[in-house]
Amino acid sequence: MLKTEEDIIRAVEQDKWMIKLLQAAKSLNLPDWWICAGFVRSKIWDTIHDFSERTAIPDVDVIYFDKENMDEFEEKKLEEILRRIVPHVPWSVKNEVRMHVVNGLDPYINSVDAISKFPETATALGLRLNQKNNVVLTAPHGVEDVLNLHLRPTPFFMENPNLVQIFENRIAKKNWKGIWPKIKVRHINREDKEKWHEGE
């Protein structure tokens, strides 16, 4: 049973596939790098749901923060390197120094700041290996929501009315509840009131 950040880290440490991908990302020597979002969340929800097989994820998101080289082409080169190290993985590499422009937001301070502004608290998670190859977890909004199977907007999205619809569109498009039936989705209506949809 996963109940704490330490439990999550232990589960990752025991997952040879995740460690292999973390080692591949670390080998790039990128500044302020993390593998984030669904890579982390899906592992947690699969474990809580007692799935015997890993849920496929559309991409493995590697982010970093490099002010010296903001060329998007560099990200594509890094993806190609990762595909050579670990083939058949949907690698996606993004330099968060430039991603605020793509997302129409103010500049991010660092990679964790960018993660904190992801749409959902359960997705605002990142993993990396430190110098001793220990697994490090970042969770700017804590792990309570992801562990309790709660899907809700991050404070940044809650505070920006224009972003609420992005959250709702993601919930509809991703069909997470169809994959992990125990999750509870918190929808936000125009009056900014909260309501729970727990399913059957």
C-alpha positions as CSV (number, residue, x, y, z in Angstrom):
1,M,0.0,0.0,0.0
2,L,1.3,3.5,-0.9
3,K,0.8,6.0,1.9
4,T,3.8,8.3,1.8
5,E,6.4,9.8,-0.4
6,E,8.8,7.2,0.9
7,D,6.4,4.5,-0.2
8,I,6.3,6.0,-3.7
9,I,10.1,6.1,-3.9
10,R,10.4,2.5,-2.8
11,A,8.0,1.4,-5.4
12,V,10.0,3.2,-8.1
13,E,13.2,1.8,-6.8
14,Q,11.8,-1.7,-7.3
15,D,10.6,-1.0,-10.8
16,K,13.5,-1.9,-13.1
17,W,11.9,-0.3,-16.2
18,M,11.4,3.0,-14.4
19,I,15.0,2.9,-13.1
20,K,16.3,2.1,-16.6
21,L,14.5,5.2,-18.0
22,L,15.7,7.4,-15.1
23,Q,19.3,6.3,-15.7
24,A,18.9,7.1,-19.4
25,A,17.7,10.6,-18.7
26,K,20.5,11.1,-16.1
27,S,23.1,10.1,-18.7
28,L,22.2,13.3,-20.7
29,N,23.7,15.5,-17.9
30,L,20.9,18.0,-18.3
31,P,20.6,20.9,-15.8
32,D,17.6,20.6,-13.4
33,W,16.2,17.5,-15.1
34,W,13.2,15.4,-14.2
35,I,10.9,12.7,-15.6
36,C,7.5,13.9,-14.7
37,A,3.7,13.8,-15.1
38,G,2.1,10.5,-16.2
39,F,5.4,8.6,-15.8
40,V,5.0,9.1,-12.0
41,R,1.2,9.3,-11.6
42,S,0.5,6.2,-13.7
43,K,2.9,4.1,-11.6
44,I,1.1,5.2,-8.4
45,W,-2.4,4.6,-9.7
46,D,-1.5,1.3,-11.2
47,T,-0.1,0.2,-7.9
48,I,-3.1,1.4,-5.9
49,H,-5.4,-0.4,-8.4
50,D,-3.4,-3.6,-8.1
51,F,-2.9,-3.8,-11.8
52,S,-0.7,-6.7,-12.9
53,E,0.4,-4.9,-16.1
54,R,1.7,-1.4,-16.5
55,T,-0.7,1.1,-18.1
56,A,0.7,2.4,-21.3
57,I,1.4,6.1,-21.3
58,P,1.4,8.3,-24.4
59,D,4.8,9.8,-23.6
60,V,7.6,9.8,-21.1
61,D,8.2,13.5,-20.3
62,V,11.7,14.6,-19.6
63,I,12.1,18.2,-18.7
64,Y,15.1,20.4,-17.9
65,F,16.0,24.0,-17.4
66,D,18.8,25.4,-19.6
67,K,19.1,29.1,-20.4
68,E,22.2,28.6,-22.5
69,N,20.5,26.7,-25.3
70,M,16.8,27.3,-25.9
71,D,16.7,25.9,-29.4
72,E,13.8,23.5,-29.9
73,F,16.0,21.5,-32.2
74,E,18.2,20.6,-29.2
75,E,15.2,18.9,-27.6
76,K,14.7,16.8,-30.7
77,K,18.4,15.8,-30.6
78,L,18.1,14.7,-27.0
79,E,15.0,12.7,-27.8
80,E,16.9,10.9,-30.5
81,I,19.7,10.1,-28.1
82,L,17.2,8.7,-25.6
83,R,15.6,6.5,-28.3
84,R,19.0,5.1,-29.0
85,I,19.7,4.3,-25.3
86,V,16.2,2.9,-24.7
87,P,14.2,2.2,-27.9
88,H,10.5,1.8,-28.2
89,V,9.8,4.4,-25.5
90,P,7.7,7.5,-26.4
91,W,10.3,10.0,-25.2
92,S,9.4,13.7,-25.1
93,V,12.0,16.2,-24.0
94,K,11.2,19.9,-23.2
95,N,13.4,22.7,-22.0
96,E,11.1,24.6,-19.5
97,V,13.0,27.8,-20.1
98,R,11.0,28.2,-23.3
99,M,7.8,26.4,-22.5
100,H,6.1,29.3,-20.7
101,V,5.9,31.0,-24.1
102,V,4.2,27.9,-25.6
103,N,1.8,27.9,-22.7
104,G,1.2,31.6,-22.7
105,L,2.4,32.1,-19.1
106,D,5.0,34.1,-17.2
107,P,8.6,32.6,-17.3
108,Y,9.2,29.7,-15.0
109,I,11.8,30.0,-12.3
110,N,13.1,26.4,-12.6
111,S,11.8,23.0,-13.5
112,V,10.0,22.4,-10.2
113,D,8.2,25.8,-10.7
114,A,7.1,24.5,-14.1
115,I,5.8,21.2,-12.6
116,S,3.9,23.2,-10.0
117,K,1.9,24.8,-12.8
118,F,0.9,21.6,-14.5
119,P,-3.0,21.3,-14.8
120,E,-3.6,18.6,-12.0
121,T,-2.0,18.2,-8.6
122,A,-1.9,14.4,-9.3
123,T,0.2,15.1,-12.4
124,A,2.5,17.7,-10.8
125,L,5.1,15.2,-9.9
126,G,8.7,14.5,-11.0
127,L,11.4,11.9,-10.5
128,R,15.1,12.0,-11.0
129,L,18.3,10.3,-9.8
130,N,20.8,12.2,-7.6
131,Q,24.6,11.9,-7.8
132,K,24.4,8.7,-5.7
133,N,21.7,7.3,-8.0
134,N,19.1,7.5,-5.3
135,V,15.6,8.2,-6.5
136,V,14.4,11.8,-5.7
137,L,10.7,12.7,-5.9
138,T,9.4,16.3,-6.2
139,A,5.8,17.0,-5.4
140,P,5.2,20.8,-5.3
141,H,1.6,20.2,-4.1
142,G,2.3,17.1,-2.0
143,V,1.3,13.5,-2.7
144,E,-2.0,13.4,-0.8
145,D,-4.2,13.9,-3.9
146,V,-2.4,11.3,-6.0
147,L,-2.4,8.8,-3.2
148,N,-6.1,9.4,-2.4
149,L,-6.9,9.1,-6.1
150,H,-8.2,12.7,-6.2
151,L,-8.0,14.5,-9.6
152,R,-8.2,18.3,-9.2
153,P,-6.7,21.4,-10.6
154,T,-3.4,22.8,-9.2
155,P,-3.7,26.1,-7.3
156,F,-2.3,27.9,-10.4
157,F,-5.1,26.6,-12.6
158,M,-7.7,27.3,-9.9
159,E,-6.5,30.9,-9.7
160,N,-6.7,31.4,-13.4
161,P,-10.3,31.2,-14.7
162,N,-9.0,31.0,-18.3
163,L,-7.2,27.8,-17.5
164,V,-10.2,26.0,-15.9
165,Q,-11.5,24.8,-19.2
166,I,-8.1,23.4,-20.1
167,F,-8.4,21.2,-17.0
168,E,-11.9,20.1,-17.9
169,N,-11.0,19.4,-21.5
170,R,-8.1,17.2,-20.3
171,I,-10.4,15.2,-18.0
172,A,-12.7,14.5,-20.9
173,K,-10.0,13.7,-23.4
174,K,-7.7,11.6,-21.2
175,N,-10.5,9.3,-19.9
176,W,-8.4,8.6,-16.8
177,K,-11.5,7.4,-14.9
178,G,-12.0,4.7,-17.6
179,I,-8.5,3.5,-17.0
180,W,-8.4,3.9,-13.2
181,P,-12.0,3.6,-12.0
182,K,-11.3,4.4,-8.3
183,I,-10.2,8.0,-9.0
184,K,-12.4,10.9,-8.0
185,V,-12.6,13.9,-10.3
186,R,-13.2,17.3,-8.8
187,H,-14.9,19.5,-11.5
188,I,-14.9,23.3,-11.2
189,N,-17.9,25.1,-12.5
190,R,-18.1,28.8,-13.5
191,E,-18.9,29.9,-10.0
192,D,-15.7,28.2,-8.9
193,K,-17.7,25.8,-6.7
194,E,-16.4,22.3,-6.3
195,K,-18.3,19.1,-6.8
196,W,-17.2,15.5,-6.6
197,H,-17.9,12.8,-9.2
198,E,-17.0,9.5,-7.7
199,G,-18.6,7.1,-10.2
200,E,-20.3,3.9,-9.4
